[in-house]
């Protein structure tokens, strides 16, 4: 949820480290996000990633499973789960949670 300022902090920190960041938030208005934060929203994932950061626990995300994230990650990629919602669901991926 991009409206959570902590998510914006994570995005900006990743960019400061030179990461290419793709932001997906189905609950946000793309024009509002562009105006408020200068960020472009993607409609859906478009490739494979070194890392996927799940930063919120909205119901749209809680039903996602390990296979979904495996399809998004390059070999050796990591799922970062800020809220710990996949803690008991992920067994085979590189996984990090608070």
Secondary structure, DSSP 8 states (H G I E B T S, - for coil): -TTSHHHHHHHHHHHHTT----EE-TTS-HHHHHHHH---EESS--S-EEEEEE----HHHHT--HHHHHHHEEEEEEEEETT-TTTTT-SSSEEEE-
